[in-house]
Amino acid sequence: MPTTRGWAALGAGIALVVLWAVFGEDFMLAAGLFLIAGIAGGMVYVRSAVPRVGVTRKLTPFQVHDGDRAIVEVALTTSRRMAQATVLDEVLGLGTARFVADRVEPQDPMIARYEVSCRPRGVYPVGPAVIQVRDPLALTEAGGTAGRVDRLVVYPAVEDLDGLPLGRGYDPTVNTSRTSFSQTGGDDFFTLREYQQGDDLRKVHWPSTAKRDELMIRQLELPWQSRALLLLDTRSSAYPDGESFEQAVRGVASAFRHLFRNGYTPTLWTGSGTGTAVGGSESYGIAMEGLAIVQRSTELDLGTALARLRRNGLSGGVLVLVTGVPDDPALSVYRSLGSDFYRTIVMSSAGGTDDAMVPFGRAGATTVSAPPPDRWAPAWKQGMERSWSTATAG
C-alpha cells in the first residue's frame, strides 16, 4: 500500500491529470501519469520482494535463568537487492525490537542483535519476524512474516549451594565437595519400562520394542545412594503470597541443580504425574522447563498425589520437600515418604515458620528456612552442617 509520501504523490498525480483536462497542458498529463505509474510500479516491486526475504534467529546463552539477559541475533537475507527493509522481532510478553536496513544485497545477510531482560521465569515465543519492505522511492510498502517461531525458556533463578546431605558410610568432609555416586546407574539389569522424553536411545530394548510396537527402555539398577526425590508443594494454601511461592521454586531449582551436578540422579515432582527422572542434560532441561512454567494449584490433594507416586517404588538416598508453610499435610507426606529415604531435607519459603518446622526436626529431617528476600545458600549450608554434627554425635 502507499506510504504517506505515496499518498501525497498519488494525490498530486490525480490533481495534475485534472489540471491537464482543464488547461490542456501535456506536461501536466505526463507528470501526473509518471507519479501514478511510479506508485503502481512500487506496489508491484514490494509485493514481489516480501516473499524473497528470509529471517533466521539465534538465542544465546542456551540456558537462561530468571534475572539473566539473553542476546538474540537476527539475520536478514534476500535473493534480490532491496532498498529499504524494516524488521520487527517480538519476544511475546518481554518486548519488541525494530531494525531498519537501508540496503540489502543478495546473499549478503544483514545481522542485528538485541538484548532481552529475562524476567520473570516462563516460556516465551519469539517471532515470527514481521518484515516491511519499501520501494526505492519510498512511495509504497508491503509487509509479511518470515522465519520460524523460536522459544525462549527462562528457568527459575538458582543459587550455588554448598554441602551435601550425609549418606551412610560417607565422611562429612567428603560430602562437602563431591560424591562418588554414578549418574548413569549401575550395570545390573532391573526392569523394562516405556520410553519417556529425554531417555537415552542407546538404552532402547529393541526385541521388546518390536513385540509391543512401542519404545521400551532397559532400566538399570541405580545405587540407592545416588537417588534423590525432590518434591515441590504447589498447593495455594501452603503459600501466604505469590513471592513465597516463587521463593520455593527458586529453592527447589537450586537444590535440584546442586544434587544433579554432584552425581545424584534426581527425580523432580512438581504437582502432577510421576515426576521427571534426570540422568542427562536433555532430561535436566525438560525438568527445569517444568519449573519455568509451574504455578500454584487450588485443586492439588498432596496426600493422594504422593501416594500414587510412592507406588512407583521411588526410594534412595535423599528426599527434598520444598513447601511454604510446613503444615499437617506436608508433615504427613514426610512421615509417609521419609522412611523410604536415608536423609530428608524440608525447605520452607514462608516467614515465621520456626515453630511449624519443629515436628520435622524431631522426626529426623534436616530443616532449611529462607523466606523472601533471604537467600537459600546460607540456610542450606547451615542445615547441612547441623546434619553432619548430629550424625557424628550419634
N, C-alpha and C positions, 0 to 999 in steps of 0.2 A: 504494500500500500504506500501511497505518497507520504513523505516526511512533511514537516512543517514547511520546509523550503520547497518541497514538491508541490504542496497545495498552493503555495503562493505563485509558483511558476505556472501551474495549471490555470489558476485564475487569470494571470497575466496573459497567457496564450489565448484563452477564450475571449478576453477583452480585446485583444489585437484582431482576432477574427471578426468580432462585431464591428470594430472600427473600420476594418477593410470593407465590410459590407456597406458601411455608411459613406465612407470617403473614397473608396475605390483604390486605395494605395496598395500596390502589390507588395511593397516592403513590409507592411503590417501583416499581410497574409503569410508571407514567408516566415517572419519572426514568430507569429502565433503558431504556425504548423510545426516549426522547429521545437518550440517549447513542449508542445503536446506530444510530438514524436519522441522527444528526449525522455519524457515521463513513461511513455509506453515501452520504449526500449529498456529503460531502467527496471521496470517491473518484470520484463522477460528475463533480464540478467539476474536479478536477485532470486527469482523463483527457481532458476536452474542452478544457482550457486549453493543454496542451502543444503540440498541432498548430497553435495560433494564434500561437505565438511565432516570431519571426524574428531572425536574427543576421547582421549584416554586419561586415566587418573591414577595416581599413586599416593597412598597414605603411609606416612611414617611418623612415629615408630609403629611396629606391628602390634604391640600390646600397649594400650593406653589406660591409665588409671584416672579416677576422678581427681581433678585439680591439675592434671598434666596438660601440655599443649601438643597438638598434632600438626604436622605440616602436610598440606595437600598440594600435590604438584599436578597441574593440568596442562596437557599438551594438545594444541590445536593443529590439525593437519588438513590439507585440501589438495585436490587433484588439479586445480586451476587457480590462476592468480586472482586474488581478491583485494579490493581497495580498502574496505573497512569491514571489520567484524567485531561484534561485541559478544562476550561470553559471560553468562550469569550462572554461577555454580552455587547451589544451595545445600547446606547441611541442615536438614529439616529440624527446626527447634533450636538451632545454635547460631544461625546467621547465613548471610548470602555474600558471596564475593563477586565483584564485577570487574572485568578486564576489557580493554579496548585495544585492538590491533589495527594500526593504520594500513599496513600492507602485509599480506600473507602470500609467500611464494610457494609454488607447487613442490611437494616433497621436502619442504624445509619447515619443520614444525616450530610453532611459536610456543614457548614454555613459560608458564607463570606459576607462582607459588603463593599460597596464603596460609595463615596460621589460624588454628581453631582452638579456643579455650574449652577444654573438655570438662564440662560441669553442667549438670550432675551426671551420675552414672546412668547408663542406659544404652540402647541400641538405636543409632541414628542413621536413617537413609541419607546417602549423598548422591545428588543428581536425580534424573539425568540433567546434563547441562542444557541451558537454553541459549540458542545461537541466533543472533540478529545480524543480518548482512545488508549492507548498503551498496548502491551502485557508485561508480567513481565520482559522480557529481552530487552524491548525497541527496538525490531527489526522491528515491524510493527505498523501501526497506522491506524485508521479509524475515520471518523467524521460524524456528523449529527446534526440535530437541535432538541431541546427539549424545552418544556414549551410553554406557550401562549405568544401572543404579548400584552403587557400592554401599557397604555397611561400615560405619564407624562404631565399634564396640568399646564403650567406656567401662572398664572394670571398676569395682569399688576401690577407694583409696586403701592402701596397705601400709603397714609399718614393719620394720625389720625387728623381729623378736629375738631374744637371747635366752637360751636354755631350753632343754627338752625334758619331758617327764621321765622320771627314773623308772627303768624297767627291771624286771627280775634278772639278777645275775650281772648287772652293769654297775660300774662305779660312777658316782655323781660327776666326778671330774671329767670322765669320758663323755657323759651325756651333754656336757655344756658345749661341746664342739660339734661332733657329727657322729651319728650312729653308724653301725656297720650292717644295717638291715639291707636286704635285697629289694630293689624296687620292681624287679621283674618277676618275683615269685620264686618258688622252689622248682626242683626238677621233677618232682613226683606228680604223676597224673592224678587229678582229683575228680573231675566230672566234666560233662558236656553241658553247654548252655547256648541259648540263642544269641546271635550276633547283636551287639549294641554299638551305636555310633561311637567311633573313637577307638574301637578294638583293633589290635594288631592283626592284619590279614594273614600274617605268617602263621598265626595260631588256628587258622581255619582247619577243621577236621573234614576233609573232602569226602570220605566214604559216607559219613553221617549226613553231610550236606546233600549229597546226591540222593540218599534214601528218603530224606524228609522234604527235599525241594526247598530248603531254606538254609541260610548260612548258620553253621554250628561252630562254636569256638571251644577249643580244648582249654579248660580251666585248670591251671596248675595250683597245687597246694602252696599257699603262702605261709612263710614263718609267722607264728602268731605275733611276734614282737613287732613286725613291720606293718601290721594292720592298724588302721585308725578310722574311727567313725566320727564325723563332725555333723552335729545337728543344729540347724538354725530354727529357733522357735519363731514362727511367723504369725502367731495369734495377736490380733489387735489388742486384746485385753491385757497382754503382757507388757505393753509399752504405754507410758503416760503421754507420749507425743511422738511426732514423726522423727525428731532428731535423735531420740534414744534408739529408735529402730535403725536409723542409718548408722549409728554408733555400733550397734550389734552386727550389722552387715560388714562394717569395716573390721570388726573383731574376728568374725569367722573367716573372712577373706585372708586376714593376716595370719591366723593360726593355720589355715589350710595351706597357704604358700610355704610357711615355715616348716611344717611337717613334710610336705612334698619334697622340698629342697634338701631335707635331711634324711632321706632314704625311706620314709614311710610310703605305703601305698594307701592313700586315704580314700574314703568314700564320703561324699558330701551330700547331705539331705537338706532340702530347702522347703519342705512342707508338702511334697507330693511324690508319688511313685516310690521306688526303692532306692533312690539316690544314684549318684554318678560315681562309679569306681574309677579311680585315676591311676594309670600306670605309665603314662607317657605325656608328651607335650600336647598332642592333639586332644586327648580326653581332659587334660588340665584346662585347655582353652574352653572346652564345652562347659565344664563345671563353673569356671569363672564367668562365662557369659550368662549362665543361670543366675549367678549372684548379681549380675548387672541389671537384670530385669525383675528380680524378686520384689514382691510387695507384701504388705500386711494382709492377713486374711481374717474375715469375721466368721468364717464357717469351719475353720480347722478344729477338729477334735484330736488333740495331741495324743491322748492315750490310745485311741483306736488306730490312728495312723501309724504309731510306732509299734503297736502290737503286730500289725501286718509286717512291718519292717523286721521285727525280731524273728518272725517265722522264716525269714530268708537265711538264718544262721549266721548273721554278722556277729563277730566277736574278735577279740585280739588284745593288742597292747594298750591302746589309748582311746578313750571316749571323750569328746569335747562337746559340751552342751552350752550353746550361746543363747541367752534369753535377756529379757528386760528386767521385770520384777520376778524374782525366783519364787513363784507361788506354789500352791499344793500340786497342781498338775505337773509342773516341772519336777517337783520332788518325787512324784510317782514315777515319772519317766526315769529318773536317776535310779530309783530303787529297783525298777524293772530291768533296765539295761546295764546298770553298773556292775552287776555280778558277772557279766559276760566279758568284762574288760579288766585288765590288771590295774590301770590307772584311769581316773576320771577327773576331768577339769570342767568346772562350771564357771562360765563367764557371764557377768551381769553388766548391762549397759545403763541401768537406771540408777538414779541417785537415791540415797537414804535406804539402801537395802542391806546394810550390815547385819541387822538382826535376822532378816529373812535368809541370809546365807549361812547362819549358824547351824541349822539342821544338816545342810550338805557337808559342812566341815566335820561335824560329829560323826557322820556316816562314812567318812574317809575320803571325801572328794577334796581336790585342790581348788580353792575358790579364788577368782580373779574379778575385781570390780574396777570399772573405768567409766563412770558417767561422763557425758559430754560436758565441757570440751576437753576432758582429760585424755591422755594418750594411753594406748594399750601396752606399749613396750615396757614401761617401768613396772606396771602392775603385774604383767606376765612374768617378768624376771623375778620379782619378789615372791610370787606364787611358786615358781619352780624351786627357788632356794628354800622356801619353807618345806616343800615336799621332800627335798633331799635331807634336810636336817631331821625331819620326822622319821624318814626311813632309816637313817643312820642310827638315831637314838633307839629305835625299836629293835 
